[in-house]
Amino acid sequence: MTVAERTGVAPVRLVALAAGLVVISSFVGVLYHVIDVISDPGTVLVSVILALGGATLLARILRVKHAVWLSIALFSVGMGWYLTQLGIDSLDPWPHVRYTVALLTGQSVLGIVNLEAWVLAVTPAPVFLTWYLAVRRRYVASAVVGGGTLSFFVLTGDAAPTLTLLGVVGVVSLVGLGDLDRFGGTVGDADVVATVIALTIVLSATITVVPTGLAYTFSPDTGLQGPAGGGGGTAGTLEGNLLNVDNELSVAGSLELSSKVRYRVNSTSAAYWRVNAFNVYTGDGWVRRGNTGPLDRRLSDVPGRSRTVTQAYTVISQTQAMPAVWRPTAVDGPAASAARVTRLGGLQPERGLDANETYRVESEVPVATLRELRTAGQTYPETVEEMYLQLPDSTPDRVTERTDRLTANADNPYDTARVIERWLETNREYSLNVSKPSGSIADAFLFEMERGYCTYYATTMAAMLRSQGIPARMVVGYTSGQRVEQNEWVVRGHDAHAWTEVYFPDVGWVRFDPTPASPREDAEQGDLETARQRNAANVDSGGSDDGEWTPTPTPTPTPTEENGTESNLPPDFEIPTPPGGMAQESNATIATDRQTSRTQQAGDEDNDDAAGTSPKIPTAEETALGALALVGVVGMARRSGLTQRGYRALWLRWQPRTDPAADVERAFERLEYVLARDHRERRTGETVRAYLDAIDAGERVHRVAAIRERARYGGQIDDSMAEEAVELVSDIINE
């Protein structure tokens, strides 16, 4: 007994309801992947099941307008509960309304504070209403609600292409099958809908209907800010990937360098000119959670001892970035009026900065001895643990397992960080020519890739540290650049860089840079020389074409603290390997992996990332789309008659053998079909002999007819005669 027979529901209605579930699955799938980044999504799935069950029960007793009001109430109560989870200071709804507008311009929902509560608040209402309307046969309305919810996540950039396509297919199916249900159609009539589904899936592979990015960034505090990147000419460059962002960073594939001058910096010491930090690791990128705030509320000192670094920045070409040494404590100058501070302490302008604008920053750089860093402990503030220990639930266990083995001899967070930093420096090659892997960046860089650039190094180090319970974050900005005077540096686009910051109690955030310096600097110098040879514009400023300024050599003692160890200002110098060194087992394992990867690469010169040869397992969304495409192709073939013609062609050209009498009868049926196609059909009451004489059939045809007559009326036929009849017919068909 079929499902339709057991339930008493028409088959076409069951298929239409299944299409409704596909629509719901598309936007629930987005939320599932979002929650997977920060916690176990099981609670969200429970809320979805409850919403589906409630909609199924209430569809029998609740009128449509009452269901709509119930959904609105459900959403309102959920959002009210969400606001209460943020604390009394967040009950003002206006900032959240403004951030919702920001979401519609491409800001990921991952930037929402207390995201898990937000998802639990917003999920039940659209799930309930979409399913309720489908059960009540309001298919178009159901498609509008479900499709609209998915469209919201498309605008935020959180809906992956496969989930978006799955949702589109679900909407098309829901509307088409719903019409069949309402007008008494059957599943057999659904081949038109199936054809549309197949065309939708096929066309999506070649036509992009959803833009992958917006030309403008939106600040929840100030609104539209103009073209992302400001200065132009950064698309497809390392600088463009790292710095043309508001609160998101997507790890890209192959990139180029740009030698255009961005800033002139006058500073009391060389440093990394920090631009942005990110705290939420999504697996394939980073998100900075939280809004920006005014300078007087967000600037603060480091928790421990520090030294002051004063910087003066002059903008050379238009930019959206506002670099500063970590940690900025004061900002002034003409451009300071445009400055705000992110939740993670970085400067961010409210508008693009024009050429020749200036600003001055005073920063406090953490200072600590090696002994202080190694004995800092792991008693972290609660807010630090909440923000900087997160890893996606889907991160493979082997990331943690490898890090465990690699750092087995490190007995404190500082030595753990140093081991990871050194291993990445020495076991991965620097290259801008890579193919972005699917799935976890950290996992791929550890186990499948042979090379990468700074984003891959910094992401992997942060993920490895978090797997050990050590707070870490991804940071982007510029390296110091070219030194042209004792206290002056020229910073170019190719100086854009990414590194990792690690938190130490009573010290603060300390920079670690796992990217090998020499290969990166060689690539930057080569890019600059090429640009100069082409006479490219804006690649030199203020005598930078005269070469690097170097001080007069003088004996300089190693900086020491009262305990006689090197000081951390921050740690740019070589630090000894932790007592005991790296774990030998991990070194042996890593060497084997590296040798295997190189062997694979030698066999395929085009494989830039030296990935392993394991076949890629399709995701659930890809499997569903493949199944729907197959159904659509079958429906298309049925509607166009291709299935019937294909079956007939196979029936004509291939005859399985059973027994002599049946073989002869089947051979004559094939012959009669060909004669009807080439001449005419045999008329009712017309004998076989009369028919063959009328169409002037040949000798072979008469022979087959005679064998059939003997088999039918004589009752005597053997295998050889059946074989003769089958071969004669096959020869006639193949002529």
For each residue, the residues with C-beta under 8 A, 3 or more apart:
1: 5 6
2: 5 6 11
3: 6 7 9 14
4: 7 8 9 10 11 14
5: 1 2 8
6: 1 2 3
7: 3 4 14
8: 4 5
9: 3 4 13 14
10: 4 13 14 181
11: 2 4 14 15 186 187
12: 15 16 177 180 181 185 186 187 189 190
13: 9 10 16 17 181
14: 3 4 7 9 10 11 17 18
15: 11 12 18 19 173 177 187 190
16: 12 13 19 20 134 139 173 174 177 178 180 181
17: 13 14 20 21 134 135
18: 14 15 21 22
19: 15 16 22 23 170 173 174 177 178
20: 16 17 23 24 130 131 134 139 142 146 170 174
21: 17 18 24 25 131 170
22: 18 19 25 26 166 167 169 170 173 174 624
23: 19 20 26 27 130 142 143 146 147 150 167 170 171 174
24: 20 21 27 28 48 52 127 130 131 146
25: 21 22 28 29 166 170
26: 22 23 29 30 146 150 159 163 164 166 167 170
27: 23 24 30 31 126 146 149 150 152 153 159 163 167
28: 24 25 31 32 44 48 123 127
29: 25 26 32 33 163 166 621
30: 26 27 33 34 150 153 158 159 160 163
31: 27 28 34 35 41 44 119 123 153
32: 28 29 35 36 41 44 45
33: 29 30 36 37 158 160
34: 30 31 37 109 110 115 119 158
35: 31 32 38 39 40 41 44 115 116 119
36: 32 33 39 41 392 393 394
37: 33 34 110 280 281 282 283 390 392 393
38: 35 110 115 116 280 390 392
39: 35 36 116 393
40: 35 43 393
41: 31 32 35 36 44 45 393
42: 45 46
43: 40 46 47 116 120
44: 28 31 32 35 41 47 48 116 119 120 123
45: 32 41 42 48 49
46: 42 43 49 50
47: 43 44 50 51 120 123 124 127
48: 24 28 44 45 51 52 123 124 127
49: 45 46 52 53
50: 46 47 53 54 124
51: 47 48 54 55 123 124 125 127 128 131
52: 24 48 49 55 56 127 128 131
53: 49 50 56 57
54: 50 51 57 58 128
55: 51 52 58 59 67 127 128 129 131 132 135
56: 52 53 59 131 135
57: 53 54 60 61
58: 54 55 61 62 67 70 132
59: 55 56 62 67 132 135 136
60: 57
61: 57 58
62: 58 59 66 67 70 132
63: 66 67
64: 67 68 133 136 138
65: 68 69
66: 62 63 69 70
67: 55 58 59 62 63 64 70 71 128 129 132 133 136
68: 64 65 71 72 129
69: 65 66 72 73
70: 58 62 66 67 73 74 128
71: 67 68 74 75 125 126 128 129 132
72: 68 69 75 76 125
73: 69 70 76 77
74: 70 71 77 78 124 125 128
75: 71 72 78 79 121 122 125
76: 72 73 79 80
77: 73 74 80 81
78: 74 75 81 82 120 121 122 124 125
79: 75 76 82 83 121 122
80: 76 77 83 84
81: 77 78 84 85 117 121
82: 78 79 85 86 114 117 118 120 121 122
83: 79 80 86 90 91 93 96
84: 80 81 91
85: 81 82 114 117
86: 82 83 89 90 91 113 114
87: 90
88: 91
89: 86 92
90: 83 86 87 95 96 113
91: 83 84 86 88
92: 89 95
93: 83 96 97
94: 97 98
95: 90 92 98 99 220 291
96: 83 90 93 99 100
97: 93 94 100 101
98: 94 95 101 102 220 221
99: 95 96 102 103 107 111 112 220 291
100: 96 97 103 104
101: 97 98 104 105 218 220
102: 98 99 105 107 218 219 220
103: 99 100 107 108 109 152 155 156
104: 100 101 152 155 156
105: 101 102 155 214 216 217 218 224
106: 155 156 157 213 214 217 218
107: 99 102 103 111 156 157 218 220 246 247 248
108: 103 111 156 157 158 247 248 287
109: 34 103 112 115 118 119 153 156 158
110: 34 37 38 115 158 248 280 282 287 289
111: 99 107 108 247 248 280 287 288 289 290
112: 99 109 115 118 289
113: 86 90 289 290
114: 82 85 86 117 118
115: 34 35 38 109 110 112 118 119 289
116: 35 38 39 43 44 119 120
117: 81 82 85 114 120 121
118: 82 109 112 114 115 121 122
119: 31 34 35 44 109 115 116 122 123
120: 43 44 47 78 82 116 117 123
121: 75 78 79 81 82 117 118
122: 75 78 79 82 118 119 125 126
123: 28 31 44 47 48 51 119 120 126 127
124: 47 48 50 51 74 78 127 128
125: 51 71 72 74 75 78 122 128 129
126: 27 71 122 123 129 130 145 146 149
127: 24 28 47 48 51 52 55 123 124 130 131
128: 51 52 54 55 67 70 71 74 124 125 131 132
129: 55 67 68 71 125 126 132 133 142 145
130: 20 23 24 126 127 133 134 142 145 146 149
131: 20 21 24 51 52 55 56 127 128 134 135 142
132: 55 58 59 62 67 71 128 129 135 136 142
133: 64 67 129 130 136 138 139 141 142 145
134: 16 17 20 130 131 137 138 139 142 174 178
135: 17 55 56 59 131 132
136: 59 64 67 132 133
137: 134 178 181 182
138: 64 133 134 141 142
139: 16 20 133 134 142 143 174 175 177 178 179 181 182
140: 143 144 175 178
141: 133 138 144 145
142: 20 23 129 130 131 132 133 134 138 139 145 146 174 178
143: 23 139 140 146 147 171 174 175 178
144: 140 141 147 148
145: 126 129 130 133 141 142 148 149
146: 20 23 24 26 27 126 130 142 143 149 150 167 170 171 174
147: 23 143 144 150 151 167 168 171
148: 144 145 151 152
149: 27 126 130 145 146 152 153
150: 23 26 27 30 146 147 153 154 159 163 164 167
151: 147 148 154 155
152: 27 103 104 148 149 155 156
153: 27 30 31 109 149 150 156 158 159
154: 150 151 157 159 164 210
155: 103 104 105 106 151 152
156: 103 104 106 107 108 109 152 153 159
157: 106 107 108 154 248
158: 30 33 34 108 109 110 153
159: 26 27 30 150 153 154 156 163 164 167
160: 30 33 163 164 621
161: 164 165 204 210
162: 165 166 619 621 622 625
163: 26 27 29 30 150 159 160 166 167 621
164: 26 150 154 159 160 161 167 168 210
165: 161 162 168 169 200 201 204 625
166: 22 25 26 29 162 163 169 170 621 624 625 628
167: 22 23 26 27 146 147 150 159 163 164 170 171
168: 147 164 165 171 172 200 204
169: 22 165 166 172 173 197 200 201 625 628
170: 19 20 21 22 23 25 26 146 166 167 173 174
171: 23 143 146 147 167 168 174 175
172: 168 169 175 176 193 196 197 200
173: 15 16 19 22 169 170 176 177 193 197 628
174: 16 19 20 22 23 134 139 142 143 146 170 171 177 178
175: 139 140 143 171 172 178 179
176: 172 173 179 180 190 192 193 196
177: 12 15 16 19 139 173 174 180 181 190 193
178: 16 19 134 137 139 140 142 143 174 175 181 182
179: 139 175 176 182 183 185
180: 12 16 176 177 183 185 186 189 190 193
181: 10 12 13 16 137 139 177 178 185
182: 137 139 178 179
183: 179 180
184:
185: 12 179 180 181 189 190
186: 11 12 180 189 190
187: 11 12 15 190
188: 191
189: 12 180 185 186 192
190: 12 15 176 177 180 185 186 187 193 194 635
191: 188 194 195 635 636 638 639
192: 176 189 195 196 635 639
193: 172 173 176 177 180 190 196 197 635
194: 190 191 197 198 631 632 634 635 636
195: 191 192 198 199 632 635 636 639
196: 172 176 192 193 199 200 632
197: 169 172 173 193 194 200 201 628 629 631 632 635
198: 194 195 201 202 629 631 632 633 635 636
199: 195 196 202 203 632 636
200: 165 168 169 172 196 197 203 204 632
201: 165 169 197 198 204 205 625 628 629 632
202: 198 199 205 206 629
203: 199 200 206 207
204: 161 165 168 200 201 207 209
205: 201 202
206: 202 203
207: 203 204
208: 211 212
209: 204
210: 154 161 164
211: 208 214
212: 208
213: 106 228
214: 105 106 211 217 228
215: 227 228
216: 105 224 225 226 227 228
217: 105 106 214 224 225 226 228 246 320
218: 101 102 105 106 107 223 224 225 246
219: 102 222 223 225 246 292 350
220: 95 98 99 101 102 107 291 292
221: 98 291 292 293 340 350
222: 219 225 350 351
223: 218 219
224: 105 216 217 218
225: 216 217 218 219 222 320 350 351 352
226: 216 217 230 351 352
227: 215 216 230 232 352
228: 213 214 215 216 217 244 245 246 320
229: 232 234 235 240 243 244 319 320
230: 226 227 318 319 320 352 353
231: 234 260 262 317 318 319
232: 227 229 318
233: 237 258 260
234: 229 231 237 239 240 243 244 258 493
235: 229 240
236: 240 255 256
237: 233 234 240 241 255 256 257 258 493 496
238: 241 242 255 256 257 258 432 453 454 493 494 496
239: 234 242 243 244 257 258 262 493 494 496
240: 229 234 235 236 237 243 244 255 258
241: 237 238 244 249 250 252 255 455
242: 238 239 245 249 275 455 476 496 497 498
243: 229 234 239 240 275 276 319 320 321 476 477 496
244: 228 229 234 239 240 241 320
245: 228 242 248 249 276
246: 107 217 218 219 228 348
247: 107 108 111 278 287 288 289 342
248: 107 108 110 111 157 245 285 286 287 288
249: 241 242 245 276 278 285 286 287 455 474 476
250: 241 284 285
251: 284 285 286 436 441 455 456 459
252: 241 255 436 455
253: 434 435 436
254: 432 433 434 435 608
255: 236 237 238 240 241 252 432 453
256: 236 237 238 432
257: 237 238 239 432 493 494 523 524 527
258: 233 234 237 238 239 240 492 493 494 527
259: 492 493 494 527 528 530 531 536 539
260: 231 233 317 492 493 536 537 538 539
261: 264 316 317 490 491 492 538 539 540 541 544
262: 231 239 315 316 317 319 321 478 491 492 493 495
263: 273 313 314 315 316 319 323 478 481 490 491
264: 261 313 314 316 488 489 490 491 541 542
265: 273 311 312 313 314 323 480 481 488 489 491
266: 311 312 487 488
267: 270 271 309 310 311 312 325 487 488 489
268: 308 309 310 311 487
269: 309
270: 267 480 483 489
271: 267 309 311 325 365 480
272: 325 326 477 478 479 480 497 499 511
273: 263 265 311 313 323 324 325 477 478 479 480 481 491
274: 277 323 324 325 326 346 475 477
275: 242 243 321 322 323 346 347 476 477 478
276: 243 245 249 288 321 342 344 346 348 475 476 477
277: 274 288 342 344 345 346 473 474 475 476 501
278: 247 249 281 286 287 288 344 473 474 475 476
279: 286 287 288 289 344 387 388 390 473
280: 37 38 110 111 286 287 288 289 390
281: 37 278 286 390 391 392 442 459 462 463 466 474
282: 37 110 285 286 287 392
283: 37 392 394 395 439 440 441
284: 250 251 436 438 439 440 441
285: 248 249 250 251 282 441
286: 248 249 251 278 279 280 281 282 459 474
287: 108 110 111 247 248 249 278 279 280 282
288: 111 247 248 276 277 278 279 280 342 343 344
289: 110 111 112 113 115 247 279 280 343 387
290: 111 113 342 343 344
291: 95 99 220 221 343
292: 219 220 221 298 340 341 342 343 348
293: 221 297 298 340 341 342 343
294: 297 298 340 341
295: 298 299 331 336 339 340 341
296: 299
297: 293 294 341
298: 292 293 294 295 340 341 342 343 345
299: 295 296 328 329 330 331 341 345
300: 327 329 345
301: 306 327 329 364
302: 306 327 364 365 366 507 508 509
303: 505 506 507 508
304: 366 367 368 372 506 507 508
305: 366 367 368
306: 301 302 327 364 365 366 367
307: 364 365 367 569
308: 268 362 363 364 365
309: 267 268 269 271 325 362 363 364 365
310: 267 268 360 361 362 363
311: 265 266 267 268 271 273 324 325 360 361 362 363
312: 265 266 267 333 358 359 360 361
313: 263 264 265 273 322 323 335 358 359 360 361
314: 263 264 265 356 357 358
315: 262 263 318 319 335 353 354 355 356 357 358
316: 261 262 263 264 355 356 538 541
317: 231 260 261 262 355 538
318: 230 231 232 315 352 353 354 355
319: 229 230 231 243 262 263 315 352 353
320: 217 225 228 229 230 243 244 349 352 353
321: 243 262 275 276 349 477
322: 275 313 335 338 339 347 348 349 353 359
323: 263 265 273 274 275 313 347 477 478 491
324: 273 274 311 328 331 346 347 361 363
325: 267 271 272 273 274 309 311 328 361 363 365
326: 272 274 345 363 365 475 501 509 511
327: 300 301 302 306 345 363 364 365 366 508 509
328: 299 324 325 331 341 345 346 347 361 362 363
329: 299 300 301 362 363 364
330: 299 361 362
331: 295 299 324 328 336 339 347 359 360 361 362
332: 336 359 360
333: 312 336 358 359 360
334: 337 357 358 359
335: 313 315 322 338 339 349 353 357 358 359
336: 295 331 332 333 339 359 360
337: 334
338: 322 335 349 350 351 353
339: 295 322 331 335 336 347 348 349 350 359
340: 221 292 293 294 295 298 347 348 349 350
341: 292 293 294 295 297 298 299 328 345 346 347 348
342: 247 276 277 288 290 292 293 298 345 346 347 348
343: 288 289 290 291 292 293 298
344: 276 277 278 279 288 290 473
345: 277 298 299 300 326 327 328 341 342
346: 274 275 276 277 324 328 341 342
347: 275 322 323 324 328 331 339 340 341 342 361
348: 246 276 292 322 339 340 341 342
349: 320 321 322 335 338 339 340 352 353
350: 219 221 222 225 338 339 340
351: 222 225 226 338
352: 225 226 227 230 318 319 320 349
353: 230 315 318 319 320 322 335 338 349 357
354: 315 318 357
355: 315 316 317 318
356: 314 315 316
357: 314 315 334 335 353 354
358: 312 313 314 315 333 334 335
359: 312 313 322 331 332 333 334 335 336 339
360: 310 311 312 313 331 332 333 336
361: 310 311 312 313 324 325 328 330 331 347
362: 308 309 310 311 328 329 330 331
363: 308 309 310 311 324 325 326 327 328 329
364: 301 302 306 307 308 309 327 329
365: 271 302 306 307 308 309 325 326 327 569 570
366: 302 304 305 306 327 507 508 509 510 568 570
367: 304 305 306 307 567 568 569
368: 304 305 372 373 376 504 507 510 567 568
369: 372 373 561 563 565 566 567 568
370: 373 374 414 565 566 568 575
371: 374 375 563 565
372: 304 368 369 375 376 506 507 568
373: 368 369 370 376 414 504 507 510 568
374: 370 371 412 414 415
375: 371 372 412
376: 368 372 373 412 413 414 504 505 506 507
377: 505
378: 413 469 470 505
379: 505
380: 384 385 471 503 505
381: 384 385 505
382: 385 386
383: 386 387
384: 380 381 387 388 471 503
385: 380 381 382 388 389 471
386: 382 383 389
387: 279 289 383 384 390 471
388: 279 384 385 466 471 472 473 503
389: 385 386 466 469 470 471
390: 37 38 279 280 281 387 466
391: 281 395 463 466 467
392: 36 37 38 281 282 283 395 440
393: 36 37 39 40 41
394: 36 283 439 440
395: 283 391 392 399 400 440 442 443 463 467
396: 399 440 443
397: 400 401
398: 401 402 443 446 447
399: 395 396 402 403 440 442 443 446 463 464 467
400: 395 397 403 404 467 468
401: 397 398 404 405
402: 398 399 405 406 446 447 464 586 589 590
403: 399 400 406 407 420 464 467 468
404: 400 401 407 408 468
405: 401 402 408 583 585 586 589
406: 402 403 419 420 423 464 582 583 586 590
407: 403 404 410 415 416 419 420 468 582 583
408: 404 405 583 585 586
409: 419 578 579 580 581 582 583
410: 407 415 416 418 419 578 580
411: 415 578 579
412: 374 375 376 415 416
413: 376 378 416 417 465 468 470 502 504
414: 370 373 374 376 417 418 502 504
415: 374 407 410 411 412 418 419 578 579
416: 407 410 412 413 419 420 465 468 470
417: 413 414 420 421 461 465 470 472 502 512
418: 410 414 415 421 422 512 575 577 578
419: 406 407 409 410 415 416 422 423 577 578 582
420: 403 406 407 416 417 423 424 461 464 465 514
421: 417 418 424 425 461 500 512 513 514
422: 418 419 425 426 577 582
423: 406 419 420 426 427 582 590
424: 420 421 427 428 457 460 461 514 515
425: 421 422 428 514 515 516
426: 422 423 516
427: 423 424 590 594
428: 424 425 445 449 450 451 452 456 457 516
429: 450 451 516 519
430: 451 452 453 515 516 519 520 523
431: 434 451 452 453 519 608
432: 238 254 255 256 257 453 523
433: 254 451 608
434: 253 254 431 449 451 452 453 456 608 609
435: 253 254 608 609 611
436: 251 252 253 284
437: 441 444 445 448 449 609 611
438: 284 616
439: 283 284 394 443 444
440: 283 284 392 394 395 396 399 443 444 463
441: 251 283 284 285 437 444 445 456 459 460 463
442: 281 395 399 445 446 459 460 462 463 464
443: 395 396 398 399 439 440 446 447 448
444: 437 439 440 441 447 448 449 609 611
445: 428 437 441 442 448 449 452 456 457 459 460
446: 398 399 402 442 443 460 464
447: 398 402 443 444 593 612
448: 437 443 444 445 597 609 610 611 612
449: 428 434 437 444 445 452 456 597 609 610 611
450: 428 429 594 597 598 601 609 610
451: 428 429 430 431 433 434 608 609 610
452: 428 430 431 434 445 449 455 456 457 609
453: 238 255 430 431 432 434 456 457 515 520
454: 238 457 458 497 498 499 515 520
455: 241 242 249 251 252 452 458 459 498
456: 251 428 434 441 445 449 452 453 459 460
457: 424 428 445 452 453 454 460 461 498 514 515
458: 454 455 461 462 474 475 498 499 500 513 514 515
459: 251 281 286 441 442 445 455 456 462 463 474 498
460: 424 441 442 445 446 456 457 463 464 514
461: 417 420 421 424 457 458 464 465 472 500 512 514
462: 281 442 458 459 465 466 472 473 474 500
463: 281 391 395 399 440 441 442 459 460 466 467
464: 399 402 403 406 420 442 446 460 461 467 468
465: 413 416 417 420 461 462 468 470 471 472 500 502
466: 281 388 389 390 391 462 463 469 470 471 472
467: 391 395 399 400 403 463 464
468: 400 403 404 407 413 416 464 465
469: 378 389 466
470: 378 389 413 416 417 465 466 502 503
471: 380 384 385 387 388 389 465 466 502 503
472: 388 417 461 462 465 466 500 501 502 503
473: 277 278 279 344 388 462 500 501 509
474: 249 277 278 281 286 458 459 462 498 500
475: 274 276 277 278 326 458 498 499 500 501 511
476: 242 243 249 275 276 277 278 496 497 498
477: 243 272 273 274 275 276 321 323 496 497
478: 262 263 272 273 275 323 481 491 495 496 497
479: 272 273 495 497
480: 265 270 271 272 273 483 489 491 495
481: 263 265 273 478 489 490 491 492 495
482: 489 490 491 492 544 548
483: 270 480 488 489 548 549 550
484: 488 489 490 542 543 544 546 548 549
485: 488 549
486: 549 551
487: 266 267 268
488: 264 265 266 267 483 484 485 542
489: 264 265 267 270 480 481 482 483 484
490: 261 263 264 481 482 484 540 541 542 544
491: 261 262 263 264 265 273 323 478 480 481 482 495
492: 258 259 260 261 262 481 482 495 524 528 539
493: 234 237 238 239 257 258 259 260 262 496
494: 238 239 257 258 259 523 524 527 528
495: 262 478 479 480 481 491 492 524
496: 237 238 239 242 243 476 477 478 493
497: 242 272 454 476 477 478 479 513 515 520
498: 242 454 455 457 458 459 474 475 476 515
499: 272 454 458 475 511 512 513 514 515
500: 421 458 461 462 465 472 473 474 475 511 512 513 514
501: 277 326 472 473 475 509 510 511 512
502: 413 414 417 465 470 471 472 509 510 512
503: 380 384 388 470 471 472 508 509 510
504: 368 373 376 413 414 507 508 510
505: 303 376 377 378 379 380 381
506: 303 304 372 376
507: 302 303 304 366 368 372 373 376 504 510
508: 302 303 304 327 366 503 504
509: 302 326 327 366 473 501 502 503
510: 366 368 373 501 502 503 504 507 568 570 571
511: 272 326 475 499 500 501 570 571
512: 417 418 421 461 499 500 501 502 571
513: 421 458 497 499 500 517
514: 420 421 424 425 457 458 460 461 499 500
515: 424 425 430 453 454 457 458 497 498 499 520
516: 425 426 428 429 430 519 520
517: 513 520 521
518: 521 522
519: 429 430 431 516 522 523
520: 430 453 454 497 515 516 517 523 524
521: 517 518 524 525
522: 518 519 525 526
523: 257 430 432 494 519 520 526 527
524: 257 492 494 495 520 521 527 528
525: 521 522 528 529
526: 522 523 529 530
527: 257 258 259 494 523 524 530 531
528: 259 492 494 524 525 531 532 539
529: 525 526 532 533
530: 259 526 527 533 534
531: 259 527 528 534 536 539
532: 528 529 535 536 539 540 545
533: 529 530
534: 530 531
535: 532
536: 259 260 531 532 539
537: 260
538: 260 261 316 317 541
539: 259 260 261 492 528 531 532 536
540: 261 490 532 543 544 545
541: 261 264 316 490 538 544
542: 264 484 488 490
543: 484 540 546
544: 261 482 484 490 540 541
545: 532 540
546: 484 543
547:
548: 482 483 484
549: 483 484 485 486
550: 483
551: 486 554
552:
553:
554: 551
555:
556:
557: 560
558: 566
559: 566 567 569
560: 557 564 565 566 567
561: 369 564 565 567
562:
563: 369 371
564: 560 561
565: 369 370 371 560 561
566: 369 370 558 559 560 573 575
567: 367 368 369 559 560 561
568: 366 367 368 369 370 372 373 510 571
569: 307 365 367 559 572
570: 365 366 510 511
571: 510 511 512 568 575
572: 569
573: 566
574:
575: 370 418 566 571
576:
577: 418 419 422 581 582
578: 409 410 411 415 418 419 581
579: 409 411 415
580: 409 410
581: 409 577 578
582: 406 407 409 419 422 423 577 586 587
583: 405 406 407 408 409 586 587
584: 587 588
585: 405 408 588 589
586: 402 405 406 408 582 583 589 590
587: 582 583 584 590 591
588: 584 585 591 592
589: 402 405 585 586 592 593
590: 402 406 423 427 586 587 593 594
591: 587 588 594 595
592: 588 589 595 596
593: 447 589 590 596 597
594: 427 450 590 591 597 598
595: 591 592 598 599
596: 592 593 599 600 612
597: 448 449 450 593 594 600 601 610 612
598: 450 594 595 601 602 610
599: 595 596 602 603
600: 596 597 603 604 607 610 611 612 613
601: 450 597 598 604 605 607 610
602: 598 599 605
603: 599 600
604: 600 601 607
605: 601 602
606:
607: 600 601 604 610 611
608: 254 431 433 434 435 451
609: 434 435 437 444 448 449 450 451 452
610: 448 449 450 451 597 598 600 601 607
611: 435 437 444 448 449 600 607
612: 447 448 596 597 600
613: 600
614:
615:
616: 438
617:
618: 622 623 626
619: 162 622 623
620: 623 624
621: 29 160 162 163 166 624 625
622: 162 618 619 625 626
623: 618 619 620 626 627
624: 22 166 620 621 627 628
625: 162 165 166 169 201 621 622 628 629
626: 618 622 623 629 630
627: 623 624 630 631
628: 166 169 173 197 201 624 625 631 632
629: 197 198 201 202 625 626 632 633
630: 626 627 633 634
631: 194 197 198 627 628 634 635
632: 194 195 196 197 198 199 200 201 628 629 635 636
633: 198 629 630 636 637
634: 194 630 631 637 638 643
635: 190 191 192 193 194 195 197 198 631 632 638 639
636: 191 194 195 198 199 632 633 639 640 642
637: 633 634 640 642 643 646
638: 191 634 635 641 642 643
639: 191 192 195 635 636
640: 636 637
641: 638 644 645
642: 636 637 638 645 646
643: 634 637 638 646 647
644: 641 647 648
645: 641 642 648 649
646: 637 642 643 649 650
647: 643 644 650 651
648: 644 645 651 652 673
649: 645 646 652 653
650: 646 647 653 654
651: 647 648 654 670
652: 648 649 670 673 674 733
653: 649 650 730 733 734
654: 650 651
655: 663 666 667 670 726 729 730
656:
657: 663 722 726
658: 662 663
659: 662 663
660: 663 664 711 717 718 719 721 722
661: 664 665 711 717 722
662: 658 659 665 666
663: 655 657 658 659 660 666 667 722 723 725 726
664: 660 661 667 668 707 708 711 717 721 722 725 726
665: 661 662 668 669 708 711 712
666: 655 662 663 669 670
667: 655 663 664 670 671 704 708 722 725 726 728 729
668: 664 665 671 672 704 705 708 725 729
669: 665 666 672 673
670: 651 652 655 666 667 673 674 729 733
671: 667 668 674 675 701 704 729 732
672: 668 669 675 676 682
673: 648 652 669 670 676 677
674: 652 670 671 677 678 732 733
675: 671 672 678 679 682 691 695 697 701
676: 672 673 679 680 681 682
677: 673 674
678: 674 675
679: 675 676 695
680: 676 695
681: 676
682: 672 675 676 686 688 691
683: 686 691
684:
685:
686: 682 683 690 691 694
687: 690 691
688: 682 691 692 705 708 709
689: 692 693 705
690: 686 687 693 694
691: 675 682 683 686 687 688 694 695
692: 688 689 695 697 701 702 705
693: 689 690 696 697
694: 686 690 691
695: 675 679 680 691 692
696: 693
697: 675 692 693 701 702
698: 701 702
699: 702 703
700: 703 704 728 731 732
701: 671 675 692 697 698 704 705 732
702: 692 697 698 699 705 706
703: 699 700 706 707 724 728
704: 667 668 671 700 701 707 708 725 728 729
705: 668 688 689 692 701 702 708 709
706: 702 703 709 710
707: 664 703 704 710 711 717 721 722 724 725
708: 664 665 667 668 688 704 705 711 712 725
709: 688 705 706 712 713 714
710: 706 707 713 714 716 717 721
711: 660 661 664 665 707 708 714 715 716 717 721 722
712: 665 708 709
713: 709 710
714: 709 710 711 717
715: 711
716: 710 711
717: 660 661 664 707 710 711 714 721 722
718: 660 721 722
719: 660 722 723
720: 723 724
721: 660 664 707 710 711 717 718 724 725
722: 657 660 661 663 664 667 707 711 717 718 719 725 726
723: 663 719 720 726 727
724: 703 707 720 721 727 728
725: 663 664 667 668 704 707 708 721 722 728 729
726: 655 657 663 664 667 722 723 729 730
727: 723 724 730 731
728: 667 700 703 704 724 725 731 732
729: 655 667 668 670 671 704 725 726 732 733
730: 653 655 726 727 733 734
731: 700 727 728 734 735
732: 671 674 700 701 728 729 735
733: 652 653 670 674 729 730
734: 653 730 731
735: 731 732
